[in-house]
């Protein structure tokens, strides 16, 4: 669920420069005996096998932590960073650790004290991350999240090994190749499931209401479809699965193709389950539906992470009613788009409160064969000046899967000062399920979005569907 911003990569020739620059620029001054980084380097050297690799990673450890000091969105507690890494190093018998592996473990332990998104990638994981950014990778074809100390499947990707094997949303992956995932960082768990195309991986799955079961899956090349579109009557439905590639170009192509055959009278921008991606693509997509005004702003600690984006005059489908669909898995870039279009009144947001990841990550290459470090470098804010980090985007129309204890009239929540951030109305999504298209009838959220467009106003939609008063 990353907003990737200005990734930096260096070759081997640039690695020495990176190390020197990271150590020299903007670093705090410590007395030798009080320098937590120097102490950590000493602990690292004690733990690992001596040699060139040990020296390289000793210097790299300091470089990464200095980069944190300069670039992370918040002030880093170096004592907390060092304490977390020291705990890892203390568990390694003196002079026995593999330098690269111990460095990886200690560095990630330190970075986890900052936030849930900052981490170190070794060279293999970094290559996989770059492949993911293109929408093409080798794996099992699943979107996952950390849950209950293991890995939960958010959604199997159409046509991938996981879907073919019958894995479902909500399934927990508890083991990979006989090794438990309990307490394993999500990035490391994903790395275990990745590999060469055609190779097999054994997983143990826990499904609600069933005994754990084992599966053997064959890894395959997955091509993520960034955007799919279709017409449902007079409405254009645009399903954006990710912002990890040129989705704004695909959006323009889809709108052009749709309007060439039939001018849409309404648009559904479906961002459900969209985990985010590239910041620039989120800005472009929001801009595509806006003719003026602020799209978003970014605020970090460096000049490079201080910026505001304004919409240009060009606009797709001006005046055509727009609904944005979100759910609890809509995160990062998708939240930026939803918040911007909502704030300008360009779209009605329908669904559930989104995930709440309003932060930007920057990936810094460390040199050929040395991997990269990804840091949270800024927070982004919507046009209203509010950020979604840990809060999410509140829908205008909240879709409920089950009746709550306090069903409200449309607008009642907004009349209460303590609930100023509540949805304008709340609707049982099952009420929208009757639709002539079997595909739409099976998707209650989409059915509600199309019903809202058909109704033409809050009042008409509420009269037909939001009969929630006691």
N, C-alpha and C positions, 0 to 999 in steps of 0.2 A: 504494500500500500504506500508507494513512495512518490513524492514529487521530486524528481531528479532535476538538478539545476547545475549547468555548466560543469560537466564532468571533466577532470583533468587527468591526463595520462602522460607518463614519461618513459622513455626508453632507458636502457642500461646507462647510456652516456649521461642522461639527465639525473640519474639516481643520486650521484654524489652531490650534485648541485642542490637537489631537494633536501638531502640530509643537512648540508651546510646552511642552507637558507632557513630551514625549519628550526635549527638550533640557534641561529644568530638573530632572527628578527622577532621583535616584540616579546621577548621572554622575560619572565620575572627574575629578579636577582635573589639568590639564596646564599647564605653562608654554606660552605662545603658540607659541614656536618648537619645542616638543616635542610638540604636540598632533597625533597622526596624522590625526584627523578634519578638523581645520582645514587641514592640508596637503593632504588629499585633496579638500576642497572647492575649494581654490585650483587644483589640477590639473584638476578638473572644469570650472571656469569657463574656464580656458585652452583646453580642448579643444572646447567647444560654442559654437554661435552665441549671441550675447548677446540678452537680452530677458527678458520675464516668465517664459517657460517655463524658461529657464536658472536664474533666481533661485528659482523654486518648487522645482525639482528639486535645486538646491544645498542648500536647507534640508532637503528630504526625505531627501537622502543622509545628513545628520547625524542626522536623526530615526530613520531605520532602524537605523543603527549604535548609537545610544544604546539603542534598543529591544533590540537584541542584547545589549548590555552588561547590561541589567536582567533580561531574561526568558529567555535561552537556558539550557538545562539545565546547561551547563558554562561555566566562565570562558572568555571569548573572548580570543584573542590579537589585540589591535588592530593590532599591527604586521604580522601575517600577513594580516589582513583588508585593511589599507590597501595592502600590497604587491601583493596579487592584483588589487585594483581599479586601482591605479596602472599596472600592466602593460597593462591595457585602455586606459586614458586616454592613455598615452604613445604608443600606436599611432595616435591620432586627430590629424590635422594641426590645428594651432591654429585655433580659431574656426570649424571646419567641421562639427562633429558636430551631429546633431539631438538636442536636449536629452533628450527622453524615451527615445530609443533608446540613447543613450550611457549614460544613467542605468541602464537595464535591464541592459545588458551588464556595466557595472562593478559594480553591486550584486550580481548573481548570481555574478560571479567572486569577490567577497568572501564571499558566503554559502556557496559551495562549500567554503571552507576549514573550515567548521564541521562539516558532515556531509552525507550524501547527500540529505537531505530538506528542508532549509531553502532557500527560494528566494523571489524576488520575482515577482509576477504583474502584468503590466500590466492595464489595465481590461478588455480583451477576454478575456485568459486568466482573470482573476478571475471574470468572468461565466460562463465555461465551467466553472470549478471549482465554482461554486455550483450550476450545472445538474447537474454530475456527482453532487453530494451528494443530489439528488432521484432519482437513478437514470435520468434522462432527459437525453439530449444528442444533438447532431448530430455524426456522424462516420462512421467506416468499420465500427464494430462489432467492435473487437478489443481484447483485453487484452494489454498489451505490457510489456516490461521492457528495461532497458539491457543489452546484451551485445556483447562484441567491438567496442566502439566504435560500434555502430549500434543498431538496434532489433529485438528478437526478439519474435515473436508468441507469447504465452503460451496464448491460446485465442481462436478466432473466436466471436463471440456468435451464438447460434442465430437464423437468419433475417436477419442483417445483411448489408451489401454484401460484406464480406470472405468470409463463409461462402459466399454465392452465387457468388462468383468462384473458389472452390476453394482459398482460402488455408488453410494448415494450421498447427497448433502446431509451433513450431520454425523456421518460415520467418523469414528475416532481411529487413527492409526497409532497403535501402541508399541509396535516393534517393527524394525526393518532389519532383515537378514539376521534375525535372532537376537538383536540388540535392542534393549528397551529405549524408548524415547522419553521416558519419564524424566522431566527436568532438563532435557536437552534443548538448547536455544533453537528457535524456529529455523534460522538460517542453516544451522548445522544439520538439522533433521532433513531439510530440503536437499542439502548436499548429499546426504546418504541415499536419497531416493533417485538422484540424478546419476548419469553414467553414459556409456556408449550405446548408441542405437543397436537394438538386437540382443542386448544382454538382459538377463533376468534379475529380478529382485523379489525377495520373499517378504511379505508384510503380514502382520497380525492386525485384524480389524475388530473393534468393539462397536456393535450396533445396538441402539436402544431396544430393550426387550428381547435380546437374543444373546446366545453364548458367543464368546470370541471365536473367530474363525480365521483360517490362514488362506492366503492367496499367493500365487506366483504370477507376477506380471512381467511382460516383456517390454522394456523401454522402447519408445518410438520417438520419431521426430514430430514435434507438435508445432503446428502453425496456428497461432492465435488469430482469429478473425476479429479485427478491431471494430468493424462496423458492419451491421447487417440492416437492410431496410426493406420495407414492403408497404403497400397501400392496404389499409383496412377501410373500405368504403371511400370516403372523401378525406380520410386522415392518413398522413404520412407517419409511419412508426420507424424511428431511428434507434437501433439498439447498439449502444457503445459499450463494449466489454472492457476496454482499457484505453489509457492515454499513452501507452508505451511506444507508439509509432506515429506515423503521419496521419492521425485520425482527422485532422482538420481538412486535409486534402480530400480524404475519402468522403467527408461530410458534404463538401461542395459538389463532388461528383454525384453523390446519391441524390441530392436535392435537384441537380440539373437533370438527371435521368428521370426522376419522378415527375417533375413539372413538365418535361417534354411530352409525357403521355397524358397527364391529368393534373390540373392545378389543385394542390391540396387546400382544403378549407380549415385544416387544423393539423398540428404537429405534436407527436409524443416523442420526447427525448428520453429514452429509457436508460437510466444510469444505475439501475439496481445491480448490486454485486460488483460494481466497477471499483477496483481497488486503487485507482489512480494511475500515475505515470509521470509524463513530462510536463513541467510547468508551462513551457511555451505552448504546448498543444492545448492545455486547458484555457489559456488566455485566448488563443485563436478561436476555439470553439465558442466561448462566451461572446467574443467580439463579433462572431458571425451573425448573432441574433440581436446585436445592439448597434445603434447608430450614433450614440454619444454617451458621455459620462464615464466615470471611473469604473474599471473592471475589477481591479484588486490592487492591493499594495503589499509589499514585502518588507519586513523589518528584521534586520540582523545587527551584528556588531561591527561589520566591515562595510566600507562604501559599496562594494560589489553586491551586498545583500540589502541595500536600501533602494527601493524602486517603486514607482507607481505606474500602472498601465491604464491608458485611456482608450476608449473605443473609437474606431474611425467611422466615417459616414457610410461606408459600404455595409449592406445588410442582406442576409438571406431571408426571403419570405416575409418582408415587412408587413405588419398588420395582421398576419395570420396567427390566430390564437395558438398558444404554446403551453404544453404541460410537460413538466419535468418529473419523472418517476424516480424516487430514491427509496432505499431501505437501509437497514442497520449495517449492511456491508458496503454501502457507497462511501468511499473514503477519499481523502486527499484531493487530487485533481477534480474528481467528480463533485466534491463538495464545493470547491471553488466556483465551478460553473453554476451549480444550483443556487448558491448564495448570491452570486452576481446577478443572475437573471431574475431571481426573486426580489432582490433589493430594488431593482429598477422597475418592477412591476411588469416586466416583459413576459414572465412565465408564472403559472401557478404550480407550486411544488406539491406533489401528492405522494403519499407513502408513509414511511416511518422515519423517525429522527435518524439522521445519518451517523456514521461511525465516530467522527470527531477527531480527525487527524489534520490539523491545520498547520503543518510544518513542512519545511523544505529541506531535503537532504542533498548534500554535495558529495560526489565521489572523487577522491584524490588518488591518482595513481602513484605508487611508491617506487616504480622502476621495474624493468623487465624481470619477471620471475619472482617479484617481491609482493605482488598483490596490490591491494588498495584499501583505503580506509574511507568509510562513508560516515559523514557527520551531519547532525541536524544543525543547519547554519542560519535558519531564519524561521519566523512565523509569517503566515500571510493573513491578510485582513480583507473583508469584503468592503463594498462601497460605503456601508453604514459605519465603518470603523470597528466592527465587531469581528472577532476571530472565532473559528469553529473548533479550535483545538480543545479537546476534551468535552466539548459541548455539542458539536454536530449542528446540522441544519435542521431547523424545525419546519416540518411541512405545513403548508396552508391548510391542506385537507389530510388529516391523519387517517390511515386505513388500519382498522382493527381486525385481528384474526379471531378474537373472542371478546364478548362483551365485558367491559370493566365494571367495577362496582358503582362508579359515579358517571353514568352517561349524561352528556350535556347537550342542551340545545345548541345549534350552530351559533357561534359568536359568544356564547355564555362565558367560555373560559377567558376570552380576551377582555371581558368586562371586569375581571378581578385583577387588581394591581399585582398580586403575588403570582399571577399566571399570565403576565403580559407576553411571555414567550410561547404561549400555548397555540395550538392550531386553531384556525378559524372555525373548523367543524371536524367532527369525528364520525367516521362511517364504517359500518360493518362491511368489509370488502366482499363478503359472500353475497350481499344484496345486489352487487353489480354483475354477477356471474352469468345472467341470461343474455346470450349474444348469438346471432345467427352463425357466426364463424366458430367452428369447433375449437380452433386454436386459441381464439380469444376467450371463449367460454371456459377453457381450462386454465386460464391465467387471470385470476380475479383482480389483481392489481392493474393490469392493462385494460381489463374490462371497465374498471372504474375510471381510468384516465380517458378512455374513449367516451364513456357516458358523460363525463364532465364536459368534454368538448361539444358533445351533442346537445347537452342542456343549455350551454351558452352563457350561464351565469351562476354565481354562488347560490342565489335564491332558488333558481329552477332546479339545480342539482340537489340542494338541501331538501327541497320539497319532495323530490322523488326518492331520495336515498338516505337522507340523514334523519330518519325518524327515530331519534335516540332518547327522547325525553321520557322520564319516568311518568 
